Amino acid sequence: MPDEIYPIPTGFAERARVNAEDYRRRYRASIENPDAFWAEEAKFLQWIKPFSRISDTSFDARDLRIRWFEDGTLNASVNCVDRHLPGKADCAAILWEGDAPGESRVVTWGELADKVNRLANVLKSLGVAKGDVVTIYLPVIPEVMVAMMACVRIGAVHSVVFSGFSAEALASRIADAQAKVLVTANEGHRGGRAHPLKHNADEALRDQPSVRHVVVIKRSSADAPFTPGRDLWYDEAVASAAPWCEPVEIGAEDPLFILYTSGSTGKPKGLVHTTGGYLTHAGTSWRNIFDWREGDVFWSTADVGWVTAHTYKIYGPLLNGATSVMFEGVPTWPDSSRWWSLIEKHKVSIFYTAPTALRSLMREGDGPVRKHDLSSLRVLGSVGEPINPDAWRWFHRTIGGGRCPIVDTYWQTETGAVLLTPLPGAVPNKPGMAGRPYFGVRPEVVDARGAALEGPASGNLCFRGSWPGQARTILNDRERFIQTYFAPYPGRFFTGDGAARDEDGYYRISGRVDDVVNVSGHRLGTVELESAIASHPAVTEAAVVGYPHRVKGQGVFAYVTLKEGVAETEPLRREIMGWVRARIGPIASPDIIQWSPALPKNRAGKILRRILAKVAANDFEDFGDVSTLAEPAVVEDIVKRRQQALAIKETA
Ligand code: WT7
């Protein structure tokens, strides 16, 4: 069957930042001489002291080095905010929409700069200095940007924690980073409900002596607990702070931020991104990938707690002086036309979202979309997980009116910026495929032995050669950084994903090949989930796998072994779900719990997740090599229990 190809829309390439010919030429040049290419890109930034060294990099696990523009100095907030003031002080930087319809704010570049300077002074007065970590636990409100920019203005390192994470998850991230200050809000609003952020924060801080002060934003008039001496209200503090804060000169390789993500062991990893390389890559890739030009209105629906938002909702648009929409709520409240109404209201021209949201909105049919005029849209983007062709086509036709290219952008918290994508004016779309490499990056598909495969092939996805936006290390754990990404395939960065490359050099991502599940575009480590479940007093042991889920992409399937004598009851099942929600957050709550008096293990005691994943996917045949199983009857039992559960569901 020939590939389904969607050509670049008529007239698009002529005006695009990058057309097919530019892509070919610049891609080749960027690979032949990456230093020359990136040095040119880095001119996009305003440097205090220009760099003379471009890159010093090695992916050799015994001598790992990732350094870009090392002797240059700059300040991120100057690049993101001050630079735009001369022409844009009164123009909109942020078009904010609250959870409740009708609640909206416009933040101009001038106001943004004023708040950033004042909050930077407040942080300074609280003792925050260059290199100190500030944890930010906020809903999607403009103050997130203010807080991030205030940190980097004084060289402090921000660590944004998703506001949907529990107190416990917040506490472990604060402890790992030894944050000095926490910025939070009294509450956050989503889907018509208020979430008690300050209450969670207080709980998280019970045992975190590193945090000396808490800056509290009044998101609403609701009361919140307040500890005098430690806590201060944002409004009062910025009102009395001086309106100018001298930006601190920062080295290109000084840390800009930490962002935690899940891996294949229990503990979340704090990936460290540095300043010069990250900003170069974020700012230039953002405008190329979304084909941004002056006058566009950009909207990324990502929550500020994820890397998508860091690079392409905060840094990318800010570095370019772009206007963007920021929305606190959810797409389905008060009804499923909420996003579409906002696109119409703000004449959004570039819209970046996640497949899981599209799949859930698609189920509501075209009705909610048709109520709104989406003709302002010009470029669409997808991120976070593979987009299935059905959702792709719906996005293309129903949302994009058939006239907008879709950039399916493949990247990771670790990569800092996009590595694979069909640039919209240069690479025709194939639904479900993440396109071709971005400038300066060299993908490789490798087999199990680490040999790079040529031409059409499938295997594990690696990258050869450094790019400026990549993470430099895992905070407090350089060894884990090396072992996870550089040791598996010598000389290469290993993504943890499987991929297939076709005859046109397009890549299709098949998903994680490690113990990580991707639930609604959120990465969850199975070991982290297992330890959360196993910490419940009624549980002996748990094994977690992902299974295909219509809306979430993957759902969380947990096999749980209860302690001797504990009854397998419905209330206990719900209690365990709540237990995980409280320990990690609602996104991690298991979709299915199956009681399993024993788990399939090999003679060395290792759980055979491969078999569990097949059963969870209702695939009961051909379990491959089962000769290593310690007790084959265990598999029969888990299959029987799964089949019984399915039979009950069918008759229900
Ligand atoms: C993992 C990274 C990058 C921002 C969001 C997630 C999966 C990401 C795609 C895509 C297929 C994708 C991969 C990757 N992923 N984008 N376009 N197509 N899969 O960042 O939380 O660090 O997760 O998300 O599995 O490894 P993250």
Residues whose N, C-alpha, C, O or C-beta is under 5 A from the ligand:
A	BS01	WT7	T308 S382 V383 G384 E385 P386 D408 T409 Y410 W411 Q412 T413 E414 A434 T495 D497 I509 G511 R512 G521 R523
